């Protein structure tokens, strides 16, 4: 083997430096991949949390919307019922007025007399307490109708606000998803491609488990022909030139000497 000259030493030093630089670069790339994988996991967890939050908000909004719809429908039914009662009360009031005007005793009352005095004079047909109760009922129905309309407007406003919030949350979620996903995928792909293109000869790769690491201590010189029947003991320790009738087996002198020494 010829001695190494200065050029060979320089080449070996350069190869060692390149190997060290490549090992450092590989370690940096590995750390970068780990960091990016951690960021991707965090972003994925955040995305899942946002989805769960969006599902909860949507479910809550749908539940509130159904509740508000049921309330509005109930208010509409109450409104219709109150309007029917109001119309009935007005018709009864008109009937009372017609009955009072047709009465001979009541027709002699001056026109300046108020309605309470008219109702007091007509006590035999309708008591004063009933008329007052009807007037009070009309006032209560009008108040309930106004409150129902106000509650309906408030429910519609809340429903509209919830709809705007859901749409804004969906827009923010889509914007966040579109902002990080392509960039992260492209970065990971470029780093993996750069790592695969490197040829690192200084790394030692593990051998397969099927390959024996120890050097064989005995190399057989027997022919690889397989016997069709197992040899008898006295045939094995007999003269090496004897052949069986089944299948010929070739042995050299070293194999025979090994067998004799065992004997």
Secondary structure in CASP SS format (residue, H / E / C, confidence):
PFRMAT SS
TARGET T0000
AUTHOR 0000-0000-0000
METHOD secondary structure of the structure
MODEL  1
X C 1.00
X C 1.00
X C 1.00
X C 1.00
X C 1.00
X H 1.00
X H 1.00
X H 1.00
X H 1.00
X H 1.00
X H 1.00
X H 1.00
X H 1.00
X H 1.00
X H 1.00
X H 1.00
X H 1.00
X H 1.00
X H 1.00
X H 1.00
X H 1.00
X H 1.00
X H 1.00
X H 1.00
X H 1.00
X H 1.00
X H 1.00
X H 1.00
X H 1.00
X H 1.00
X H 1.00
X H 1.00
X H 1.00
X H 1.00
X H 1.00
X H 1.00
X H 1.00
X H 1.00
X H 1.00
X H 1.00
X H 1.00
X H 1.00
X H 1.00
X H 1.00
X H 1.00
X H 1.00
X H 1.00
X H 1.00
X H 1.00
X H 1.00
X H 1.00
X H 1.00
X H 1.00
X H 1.00
X H 1.00
X H 1.00
X H 1.00
X H 1.00
X H 1.00
X H 1.00
X H 1.00
X H 1.00
X H 1.00
X H 1.00
X H 1.00
X H 1.00
X H 1.00
X H 1.00
X H 1.00
X H 1.00
X H 1.00
X H 1.00
X H 1.00
X H 1.00
X H 1.00
X H 1.00
X H 1.00
X H 1.00
X H 1.00
X H 1.00
X H 1.00
X H 1.00
X H 1.00
X H 1.00
X H 1.00
X H 1.00
X H 1.00
X H 1.00
X H 1.00
X H 1.00
X H 1.00
X H 1.00
X H 1.00
X H 1.00
X H 1.00
X H 1.00
X H 1.00
X H 1.00
X H 1.00
X H 1.00
X H 1.00
X H 1.00
X C 1.00
X H 1.00
X H 1.00
X H 1.00
X H 1.00
X C 1.00
X C 1.00
X C 1.00
X C 1.00
X C 1.00
X C 1.00
X C 1.00
X H 1.00
X H 1.00
X H 1.00
X H 1.00
X H 1.00
X H 1.00
X H 1.00
X C 1.00
X C 1.00
X C 1.00
X C 1.00
X C 1.00
X C 1.00
X H 1.00
X H 1.00
X H 1.00
X H 1.00
X H 1.00
X H 1.00
X H 1.00
X H 1.00
X H 1.00
X H 1.00
X H 1.00
X H 1.00
X H 1.00
X H 1.00
X H 1.00
X H 1.00
X H 1.00
X H 1.00
X H 1.00
X H 1.00
X H 1.00
X H 1.00
X H 1.00
X H 1.00
X H 1.00
X H 1.00
X H 1.00
X H 1.00
X H 1.00
X H 1.00
X H 1.00
X H 1.00
X H 1.00
X H 1.00
X H 1.00
X H 1.00
X H 1.00
X H 1.00
X H 1.00
X H 1.00
X H 1.00
X H 1.00
X H 1.00
X H 1.00
X H 1.00
X H 1.00
X H 1.00
X H 1.00
X H 1.00
X H 1.00
X H 1.00
X H 1.00
X H 1.00
X H 1.00
X H 1.00
X H 1.00
X H 1.00
X H 1.00
X H 1.00
X H 1.00
X H 1.00
X H 1.00
X H 1.00
X H 1.00
X H 1.00
X H 1.00
X H 1.00
X H 1.00
X H 1.00
X H 1.00
X C 1.00
X C 1.00
X C 1.00
X C 1.00
X C 1.00
X C 1.00
X C 1.00
X C 1.00
X C 1.00
X C 1.00
X C 1.00
X C 1.00
X C 1.00
X C 1.00
X C 1.00
X C 1.00
X C 1.00
X C 1.00
X C 1.00
X C 1.00
X C 1.00
X C 1.00
X C 1.00
X C 1.00
X C 1.00
X C 1.00
X C 1.00
X C 1.00
X C 1.00
X C 1.00
X C 1.00
X C 1.00
X C 1.00
X C 1.00
X C 1.00
X H 1.00
X H 1.00
X H 1.00
X H 1.00
X C 1.00
X C 1.00
X C 1.00
X C 1.00
X C 1.00
X C 1.00
X C 1.00
X C 1.00
X C 1.00
X C 1.00
X C 1.00
X C 1.00
X C 1.00
X C 1.00
X C 1.00
X C 1.00
X H 1.00
X H 1.00
X H 1.00
X H 1.00
X H 1.00
X H 1.00
X H 1.00
X H 1.00
X H 1.00
X H 1.00
X C 1.00
END
